[in-house]
Structure formats: structure tokens, C-alpha cells
Amino acid sequence: MFKKTSKKISLTLILVLSLLIICCPLIKVEADAPPPGEIENPLEAESFTELFVGIANWLAGIVGLVAVLMVVIGGFQYMVSGGNEEKVKKARQTIQWSLIGLGIALGSWGLLNALLEILGVE
């Protein structure tokens, strides 16, 4: 029964995250049309570096959200384990790997920002 509930929760989370990804593009919409013969830039970024940094920051937020959700799922698994050593071990591993993934993601985000600052890119 727990596996069915876990699958339903996982599928629901995947659906919600997919909808967030689809509904939150990195474009801005303006009501004014550009003059004839001129193409307006639909992106908020003026350069590739700015676009890349915007995407990296957006992905860091998504990874943080997923990591927190995985810690919550691991905590839920731990609470409903009922003292079963195998389930407790699985819950601890879920929490451990989600924290490791969060650390790697935050480290790479920090490294990116440090490199941008060292190189003088705004």
C-alpha cells in the first residue's frame, strides 16, 4: 500500500514541477508591438552570458525545491518505517543523497558566481 501511495506522490510532484517548468519561461511579454521591420528581443537577457546566468539561477531554485521535497519524503519514509531496519535504511539514504545532491548543486552555483565575479562578467 505504501508503494502505491509513494508512486502517486512522486507522480504528482513530477506533474507539478513539469507544469512549473512549462509555465515559467524566461521571456517577458509586452503589450506594445515593435515598429514594422524591427524585431524586438523577447528575452530579458541582452547577452548570452546574462541568459546563461539567468538559466543557472532558475535551475538552482528548482534543484533546491526538489532537494527539500526529497528530504521531506525521506522524513515521511522514516516516520512510517515502523522500526523496520530496511525501511529506516532506505529513508536515511533518501535524506543523505538528497542533501549530497543539494550540496553539489549549491557548490556548482557558487563556483559559477565566483567565476563570473573573478572574470568581471555582470
C-alpha atoms as one frame of an Amber mdcrd trajectory, in Angstrom:
protein
   0.000   0.000   0.000   2.866   2.375   0.824   4.420   1.806  -2.606   1.199
   2.845  -4.359   0.926   5.966  -2.215   4.595   6.767  -2.775   4.182   6.377
  -6.537   1.127   8.647  -6.514   3.001  11.308  -4.538   6.016  11.045  -6.844
   3.889  11.324  -9.973   2.049  14.316  -8.513   5.343  16.066  -7.708   6.675
  15.359 -11.193   3.475  16.748 -12.725   3.606  19.911 -10.600   7.284  20.506
 -11.398   6.644  19.923 -15.102   3.853  22.482 -15.073   6.111  24.978 -13.280
   8.821  24.484 -15.874   6.369  24.957 -18.734   4.548  27.942 -17.189   7.618
  29.913 -16.059   9.605  30.726 -19.193  12.413  33.279 -19.196  10.653  35.640
 -21.573   8.870  38.905 -20.979   5.650  39.851 -22.678   4.954  43.427 -23.633
   1.698  44.866 -24.888   3.335  47.271 -27.354   4.201  45.886 -30.753   7.574
  46.783 -32.256   7.641  49.132 -35.239   7.290  47.438 -38.641  10.540  45.904
 -39.862  12.103  45.774 -36.395  12.362  42.604 -34.340  12.252  43.017 -30.584
  14.271  40.803 -28.258  11.756  38.675 -26.287  14.334  37.643 -23.672  15.144
  39.603 -20.541  18.849  38.990 -21.213  20.877  41.187 -23.526  23.796  38.733
 -23.916  24.415  35.010 -23.891  26.216  35.235 -20.539  23.266  37.028 -18.969
  20.901  34.380 -20.354  23.133  31.558 -19.123  23.348  33.047 -15.609  19.573
  33.517 -15.539  19.010  29.884 -16.522  21.582  28.682 -13.953  19.908  30.685
 -11.172  16.499  29.377 -12.198  17.748  25.788 -12.217  19.387  26.265  -8.805
  15.987  27.232  -7.417  14.365  24.149  -8.958  17.119  21.869  -7.595  16.726
  23.417  -4.134  12.980  22.830  -4.224  13.396  19.206  -5.322  16.036  18.587
  -2.638  13.784  19.950   0.098  10.900  17.809  -1.172  13.140  14.727  -1.169
  14.204  15.429   2.427  10.525  15.682   3.383   9.779  12.408   1.562  12.720
  10.748   3.338  11.437  12.048   6.673   7.994  10.692   5.894   9.504   7.325
   4.987  11.427   7.365   8.269   8.288   8.114  10.297   6.211   5.350   8.700
   9.001   2.746   8.764   7.624   1.235  11.948  11.082   0.203  13.160  11.773
  -1.947  10.090  15.545  -1.698   9.630  15.348  -1.958   5.826  12.838   0.886
   5.567  14.803   3.008   8.034  17.966   2.462   5.982  16.138   3.432   2.774
  14.764   6.595   4.413  18.210   7.601   5.682  19.696   7.024   2.237  16.977
   9.163   0.650  17.766  12.025   3.021  21.528  11.532   2.663  21.539  11.524
  -1.145  19.182  14.473  -1.408  21.462  16.509   0.868  24.530  15.431  -1.127
  22.787  16.468  -4.356  21.817  19.800  -2.831  25.418  20.356  -1.734  26.738
  19.610  -5.217  24.158  21.896  -6.833  24.838  24.765  -4.437  28.590  24.261
  -4.815  28.388  24.446  -8.586  26.146  27.515  -8.381  28.609  29.176  -6.010
  31.517  28.262  -8.278  29.712  29.765 -11.262  29.075  33.007  -9.391  32.690
  33.127  -8.157  33.984  32.635 -11.710  31.709  35.354 -13.024  32.964  37.732
 -10.335  36.621  36.847 -10.987  36.191  37.329 -14.725  34.305  40.594 -14.207
  31.161  39.463 -16.006  27.988  41.221 -14.942
